[in-house]
Amino acid sequence: PNSEVTYTLGNNAFFYITNSNEVYYRGPALDYESDVKSFIILVNATNPPAVSSDETNVVSTLMVINVIDQNDEPPVFDPEIDSVSVLEHSAVGTPVYNLTT
């Protein structure tokens, strides 16, 4: 079996990896409406060389972390509803208004 694997992240300012191999974000507050929609991070996995070798085994991959939009903005009526009229004696179920935001 392989020996214990150590994970590291390539040079980046916003993410770090813990001893339990969990990746955390430590940058400014994320906002989907900003320009940054994703991050690409280089992840390296390393294990020590075999007893008969001096070469360290290293493999790398790119991890894409996407920022997902959260419904954090209140809805807005467009246009604003000032008033709606309905005829007297209208039948039950008569459409009065079609709401859109």
C-alpha positions in Angstrom: 0.0 0.0 0.0 1.0 3.6 -0.5 2.2 5.7 2.4 0.3 8.6 3.7 -0.5 11.3 1.2 0.0 15.0 1.9 -2.1 17.6 0.1 -1.1 21.1 -0.6 -2.6 24.0 -2.6 -0.7 25.9 -5.2 0.1 29.6 -4.7 -3.2 31.3 -3.9 -4.3 33.9 -1.4 -8.0 32.9 -0.8 -7.9 29.2 0.1 -6.0 27.0 2.5 -6.0 23.3 3.4 -6.1 21.9 6.9 -4.2 18.9 8.4 -7.5 17.0 7.9 -7.5 17.8 4.2 -10.4 20.2 4.3 -10.2 23.2 2.0 -11.4 26.6 3.4 -12.0 30.0 2.0 -10.4 33.0 3.7 -10.8 35.8 1.2 -13.2 38.7 1.2 -17.0 38.1 1.3 -18.2 36.3 -1.8 -20.9 37.9 -3.9 -22.2 36.2 -7.0 -23.1 39.6 -8.5 -19.4 40.6 -8.5 -17.0 39.7 -11.2 -15.6 36.6 -9.6 -17.8 33.6 -10.4 -15.2 30.8 -9.9 -11.7 30.1 -8.7 -9.2 27.6 -10.1 -6.8 26.1 -7.6 -3.9 23.8 -8.1 -4.0 20.8 -5.7 -0.9 18.7 -5.2 -0.8 15.2 -3.7 2.6 14.0 -2.4 3.8 10.9 -0.8 7.3 10.1 0.3 9.6 8.1 -2.0 9.8 4.4 -1.8 12.6 2.9 0.2 14.5 2.0 -3.0 14.0 5.4 -4.6 14.9 9.0 -3.9 12.0 10.4 -6.0 9.1 11.9 -4.2 5.8 11.0 -5.8 3.8 14.1 -6.7 0.6 14.4 -8.8 -1.3 17.7 -9.4 -4.8 18.5 -10.5 -6.9 21.7 -11.0 -9.9 22.1 -8.8 -12.6 24.6 -9.9 -14.6 26.2 -7.1 -17.8 27.9 -8.4 -19.6 30.7 -6.6 -23.3 29.9 -6.6 -25.9 32.6 -6.6 -28.0 32.8 -3.5 -31.4 34.5 -3.4 -30.2 37.4 -1.3 -32.0 40.3 -3.1 -35.6 41.1 -2.3 -38.0 40.9 -5.3 -39.0 44.1 -7.0 -42.3 44.7 -8.8 -41.9 46.0 -12.3 -43.8 48.1 -12.8 -45.0 49.0 -9.3 -48.7 48.3 -8.8 -50.6 51.5 -7.9 -54.1 50.2 -8.3 -56.1 47.5 -10.1 -59.7 47.7 -11.1 -62.3 44.9 -11.5 -65.9 45.3 -12.8 -68.7 44.8 -10.3 -70.6 41.6 -10.8 -67.5 39.9 -12.3 -67.8 36.1 -12.3 -66.0 34.2 -9.7 -62.5 33.3 -11.1 -62.3 36.3 -13.3 -58.6 37.3 -13.6 -57.9 40.6 -12.0 -54.1 41.0 -12.5 -51.1 39.1 -13.6 -48.2 39.6 -11.1 -44.7 39.7 -12.4 -41.4 40.8 -10.7 
